[in-house]
Amino acid sequence: MASVVDAHIHLSENAQDELIPYAEANRLDYDMGELLRLMQENEIERGLLLSPPLKGGVPLPNEKVLELSRRSNGVLSPIFTVEPAAEDVERAVALAQTNKEVRGFKIRLGYLRVFADDQVYDPLYAYAESQSLPVMFHTGDTATSTGSLEHSHPLTLDRLANGRPGLRVVICHFGNPWIQDVAELIYKHPNVYADISGLAVGGSKYTEGYVDFLAEQLTHAIYYAGGAGKVIFGTDYPVSTPALALGLVRKLRVDDADRGAILAGNARRLFRL
């Protein structure tokens, strides 16, 4: 297998991390040592580190994401999570301006009742466009029953992409379960991409059949979009493991060139890794 880029990783080493139950279900230690070891074992050369949610409904501070990324000795690059408040937007942009290793931003649609085209994000989008930095959006199912599917539906990103054709948009989790809707978005908009993180999740007696179902859905989405040039690999560690996520990619009915683009080439180009 060629080298891999994991474009969607979480880590905090914080006891308040809301993803700890996923780590426990996957029998993961969920720490830096394990993460780097799993990456090496699975030939994952680079990764993008995103804030996990903490108890209380807040993300891990971006300063901590920077610290963790620097501890990885160049393996991990930070993505800043931005909340829908003017002061949070201003603070994230200022931090990015003074830390050029930042590779993009993340907005938690569905966990917060805000749409992607809310004016509060305008300064963030302007900066992201000026620096060619992608903005990643949580879409699809939420990990909590209190999440808002109205706000996490991927089709809400059509308005943003229409209004800001220069903004590089990444639809996280391929909008699952609205995979075909995301196929239309990446087909329609030149600057809209999608990652396949957090889709293959273990712990069910139907896991193998579900992964087969996902592979079929994603294969059809790639065919609809005319290729895999805007599909990006991610694990969503610790929600999924590298083994499960890579197994999903192996099941896609695409040629070797597209498989290589999904695993590394697309992310290297988009995030300038």
N, C-alpha and C positions, 0 to 999 in steps of 0.2 A: 504494500500500500504506500502511495506517495505521502509526503508530509501533509499535515492537516492543520487548519486554523479553526479553533473553537471560538466563535464570535458571540458566545453568550454563556458566561460563567458567573456564579455568585460565590461570595465568601465574606465572612465577617469575623470569625473567631470571637463572637459575642454571644453570651448566654441568652440574650433577648431575641436572637434571630428566629424569625417565624418559619424558616425553612428547615430547622433542626428535625422536625418530625419526618420530613421527606428523606433527610440523610439517614435517620434511624431505620426507616422502612427499606432503604437501599443498602443498609449495613455499611454505611460510610462513616469515617471519623470526622469528615468535613473540616479539615484544617489545611494549612498551606503545604505541609509536608506530603500529605496524601494526594492533594491536587496535583502537585508537580510530579509525583511518582506516577500517577495514573496517566498524566499527559505524556510522560516519557514512554511508558509501556505501550501506549496506543499511537505513538508517533505524531502526537499533537505538538507542533513546534511553537506555536504562538496562541495566545488567548486574549479575549477582551473581558475585563472584570467589571461587573455591574453591581450596584448596591442591592443586597437583599432587604426585604422588609423586616423591621423590628417590631416587637410588641408595642402597641400604642398607635400603630398605623403610620409610622414614619420610616423612611428609608435610612440605611446606614449612611452617615455623613460622607460627603464626597472627599473630604480630607483623609478619612480612613481608607477609602478606595485608593487614593494616591499612595498612601503609606504601604498598603498591602502590595500594590503593583510594584513599587520600588523594591520591596523585599524579595520579589520573584527573580531578580537579576535579569530583567529584560524579557522574561517569558510572557508576562501579563502587561497589558496596556489598559489604562482606565477609561471607562465611560461614565460620565456624570449623570446622575438622576436629578431631574428638575421638577420641583413641585409648582402648582399653579398659584403662586403669589408673586407679586412684583419684586419683593425683596429677595425671594429665592432665585428668581430668574437673574436678577442683577448679580447676586453673589456667585452663582454658577458661571456666568459669563466672565466675571472678574477673575475667578479662580482658574478658568481655562486660559485666559489671556496670559497668566503668569506661569502656566504649567503646560508647555507645548507638547508634552507626551500624551495629552488627552486626545482620544481618537473619535469622540462623538458624545452624544447626549441620549438620555432615555426619559420617556414620559410614561407614567403608569395609568394609561387609560383603563377604566373599569374599576380600579381600586379607588379612584377619585372621580367624582361626578363632574367631569369637565370634558369638553370636546377638544380635539386636536387643533381646531382653528380658532380657539378662544384668543382674544386679543392680548391676554396676559403673556402669551408666549412670543409675541411679535419681536421683541428685542433678541430673544434667543435664536429665533429663526433667521433674523437678519445677520447675526454673528455667524451662525452655522453656515449660511450661504456664502458669506464673505471668506470663510476659511475652508470651504468645501468639506465640512464635517457632517457626517450623517446624523440624523435624529431617529432613534429607535422608539417604537411605540408598542407597549403591551397591547395585544388584541386577543379576542376570543375568550374562552373559558377563564374564569377567575378562580384562584385557589381557595377563596372563602365564599360562603353562601350569601354574604352581604354585598358582594361586588355587583356592579351595574353593567349588564350585558348591553343595554342601550348605548352606553358610552364606550364599551370595548369592541363593538362591532366594527370590523375592518372597513366596511363601506363608508363609515364616517370620515375616513382619510381621503376619500375622493374629493371632498370640498377643499381640503388643504392642498392637495396636489394640483387641483385646478387653479387655485389662487396663488400658489408658489411653485411654479414649474421648475425653478432652479434649486429647490430644496431637495436634498437626498434623504428619502424616507425609507426606513426599514420596518416592515411589518413583522413583529415578533410572533413566533409560534404558528406562522402561516395562517393566522386567524382562526385556528381550529376551534369549533367545527365548521367554520365557513371557508373551507379551503378553496372551493371553486370561485367564490367571490374574490379571494386574493389573486387567483389566477387571472381574473379579469383586470384587476388593478395593476399588476406587474406587466400585463400585456398592453394596457391602455397608456400608462404613464412611463415615459423614458427614465425618470429618476426615482421610481418606486421599486424597492427590492423586498424580499421576504426571507426570514430565517426559519429553519425547521427545528428550533430548539424546543425542548420540553414536551415533545410529542410522544416519544416512546417511553412509557412509564411502567415499571414492573409492579409486582405485588398482587396481580389478579390471575385467576386460573385461565383467563382468556387473553393474557398478555401476548402470546405468540400470534393468535388470530387477529388481535387488534393491530399489531405491528404490520401484519400482512395487509390489513384493510387500509392503514395509513399509507403504506407504500403504493398501493393501487391508486388511492386518491391523489397523492403527490405526483405520481407518474402521469396521470391524466392532466393535472394542472400544468405540468411542464410541457406536455404536448400542446395544450391549449395556448400557452404563452409562446410557443415556437422555439423552445429551448430552455436551458437551465442557466443562462447567463446572468440571471438576477436572483438566484436561489443560493442561500448561504447556510453553511453547516453551523450548528451550535448544540451543546448538550443541555444547557440550563442546569448544570451541576449545582446543587446535589439533587435536584428534582429528577433528573435522569443521569445515567452513568455513561461514560464514553463507550462502553461495550454495547449497550442498548442503542444509543444514538448512531453509532457507526454501523450497527447491524441493519438499521432502517435504511441507511444510504445504500448498502450493498443490495438491498431488495428492489431498489428503483430500476425500472426497465429503461435505462439510458445508456448511451455509449460511454467509453472510457474518458473521452474528452469532457463530456458534461459532468461525469462523476468527479473528475479532478477539479473542475471549476467549482462545483458545489463544496468540495472538501477544503479547498484552499484558494484557488485562483480568484474567485469573485470577491472574497473577503480581503485578500491582499490588495486588490485594486481599489475597492470601495473605501477601505479604512486606511489605505496607504501604509501597509505593514511591511 
